[in-house]
């Protein structure tokens, strides 16, 4: 037994022997590591795909989803790829996007229902009113105003001396939607080309009243002009404010307050009569 131990010690103390053992161990490590990585890359992973084409604003159900096995490295490399059907069911295809038949689902294509234009319009803040501004391809700068953009509104008119009034009326307004003359969403994925006819946004009630009064000023010289801004303006929006007191006062000067006879309440005490009247606006 002692001779065996002595021989083993001599064998291991030999530099050539140690080198050979180290080389063999290194080869084994490389071989095992390589095979592990290959297995990880080629092992199939099951992910969801669209069984049929899914258009913009389509709400995804379990019937829309099929399952496919793909190589693990494909899934690992794509950080945007949705890997579970639980992340899809009940959500919608993003406005302006579509998912082709047999296509995979990606995070930038799917949104919660609360992010859709219709939801945004029906859930505006208290004290705000939805306003529709008529536009065309030119006034939207070649269809370059999108939902989610923040824009300014400029006013053009003519005063009593026939001088042109032009300037910014309201700043920092979020566009909720852009629709065509049929009320369809312009940026919704569709086989047809849609031309913008209406910008939809919401403003505080007093600004809504101001804009409507501006629209009703007699004559064809009045224009409310949407003006887009840069990406930073939309990413860091300010408060929605009236920019020009002069233009605001000009618009209000065209409005005459009249009594509303239907809202008049009369009470009489002896020879004294108290009349409480509500007022409406008429535009001249």
N, C-alpha and C positions, 0 to 999 in steps of 0.2 A: 504493500500500500504506500509505503514511504517512497519507494522508487517511482511510483506513478505520479505522486504529487510533485516530486522533484523534476520529473520529465516535463510535466505540464507547465511548471514555473519556467523552466528553460525555454519551452516552446513559446510561451507568451512574452518572455523577455526579449525574444529575437525581434529586431526592428523590422525585418522583412515580413515576419508573421503579423505583427501589429498593423503594418501598412496594408497587407492583403485583407485582414479582417475589417479595417476601416473602409476600404474600397467597397467590399461586399456589403457592408452595412449601409453605406451611402447609396449604393445601387438599389437596395431593398426599399429604403425610404423614398427615393425618387419614384420607384415603380409603384409603390403603394399610394403615394400622393397623387401621381398622375392618374391612376385608375379611379381614385376617389373623385377627382375633379371631372373626369370623363363621365363617370356615372351620374354626378350631380348635374352636369350639363345636358346629358341625353335622357335622363329619367323624365318621362312624360308628366306634365302637370295639366289638370283639367281646368279650363277657364270658359266663361260664357261667351257666346257670339249671337248676333242677330239672325234669326231664322228668315226674316223678310226685311225689305227696306223699311226703315223707320224714319218718317219725316219730322220736320220741326214741330215741337210742342206735343208730340205723341207721348202719351203716358204709358210707360213700360209695364207689362204684365208678365207673368210666368210663361204665358203662351208665346210671347215674342222671343223667348230665350232658348237657345240650344247650347250644347256643351261639346267642347272639342279638346283633345289632348295635344299639347304642343311641347316642344323641348324646353326643359327647365331654364336653359340659358336665355331663351327668348323672353320668357316671363321676367327673369331677373334683370335683364338689361332695360326693360321698359318700365320705368317708374310711374308712367302715366296710365298704364294698362289696368283696367278693372278686372280683378281676379275672382270676385265672388258675386253671385246673383243677388245676394242680400243688399249689395250696394246699388242695385238697379231698380228693383221692383218698387213701384209707386212714384218713381221720379220721371222727369220728362226729358225728351231730347231738346237740347238747348235751342233757343230761338235763333234762326239763321243757319242751323246745322242739319245734317241728316246722317244716318248710319246705313251703309249699303248692306244688301243681302249678304250673309256670311261674313260680315265685318265684325271685328272686335269692338268692344266698348272702351272708350277712353274718358278720363275724368273731365277733360275740357269740353266734352260733348254732352254731358249729363248735368242737369240742374234740378233743384227742388222746385216744386210747383210754385212756391212763394217767390221765385225769381222771374216768373214769366210776365210779359207785359200786361195781360189781362188782370192778373193778380195785383200788380202794382197800381193799376188804375182803380180797381175796386177797393183798395185798401189805403187810400191816401190819408194823410194826417188830418185830424180834426182842425177846422178853421181854414182848410184849403179847398179849392174848387177846381175841377178839371176844365181846361180851356183847349179848344181846337183852333189851330191857326192854319188857314188855307195857304198852301205853298205849291210850288211846282219844281221841276227839275232844276231850274235856274236859281230860284231863291233858296234851294237846299244845297247850292254849290255843287251841282252835278251829283246829287244824291249822296252827299258826304256827311250828313247829319244823322247820327245813329241813336237808338235808344241807349240811355245811360250817359250820353254827352251832356255837358252843361254849356248853355248858350246864353247870349245876351239878346235882348229885343230892342231894336232901334225904331224910332218914330219919324215919319216924314209927313209934313203937312204944310198948309199955306195959311198965313194969318190974314187978318182983315185988310192989310195993306198989300196983299199979294206977295209977301216975302216968304221965302221957303224956311220952314222950321225943320231942322234935322238934328238928331242926337240920340244918345242912348237913353232909353226909357226905364228898362228894368234889367238888372244884371243877375247872373248866376241862377239860371232856371234849368232844372233837369228834364231832359226829354224822356217821356215815358214810352212813347211809341211813335212810329212813322207808318201811316196807312195810305192806301191808294184811294181812288174815287169810289171804290166798291166797299171800302171799310176793311180791306184785307191788309195784313201786316206786310209791309214792303220787303223787309229783310228775312221773311220766312222762306225757307227752302221751297222752291216751286219750279215747275217746268216752265211757267210763264214769267215774262219779265214784267215787273210791277213798277209803276211810276208814282213817286210821292205826290200826294194831294193834301195831306193833313199832318201837321205836327201835333202831338198830344202831350200836354204837360199839365202840371198842377201848380197853382200859385195861391198865396193867401187871399182870403175873400175880398179884401179891399182892393187888391191889385186886379183881381178878376173883374170887379166892377169898373175899375179904371180902363182896362183893356176893352171891355164891351162898349163903354162910352166912346172910346176912340174909334171903334169900328162903326158906330152909328152916326158919327159926325157927317153931316150932309156934304155931298160932293164926292168926286172920285179921286181927289188929290191925296187922300190920307192913305198911308201904308204903314203896316207893322212888319218890320223886317227882321228875320232871325239871322244872327251872326254867330257862327261857330268859333270856338277858341281852341287853344292847343291842349295836348294831353294833360299837362300839369294843371290846367284850369279845372278839368273834370276830375282829376285825381285829388285835388285839394279845394273843393268847392267852398265858397263863402256863403254868407246869408243872402237870401233872395231879397233884393232891395230896389226901391225906386231910385234911379240914378239922377234924374233931372227934375228938380222942383219946378223949373220954368215950364217944361213940357207938361208935367202933371197939372199945373195950374191952368195952362192953355186948354187942355182937354176938359177940365172941370168948368171952365168959363163958358163952354158950349152947352153945359147942362143946366136946365132950368128946373127948380124944385116946384112941383105942383101938389096941391092937397089931394088926398085920396078920399073922395066922398063916401065910398063904401066902408071906410074904416073910421068914420066920424061918429063919435059918441057925444050925445048932448044931455046935460042935466040942468034943470031949472030950479032956482031957489028964489022965490018972489020975483023981483025984476032982474035978477042977475042970471046970466047964461054962460056956462063954461063949456067951451068947445075944445075937445082934444082931437087933434088931427095927425095922422101919419102921412108922410110925404113920399112920393115916388119921383122918378127922374124922367124927364123928356129931353131929347137931344135936339139942338138946333144946328 
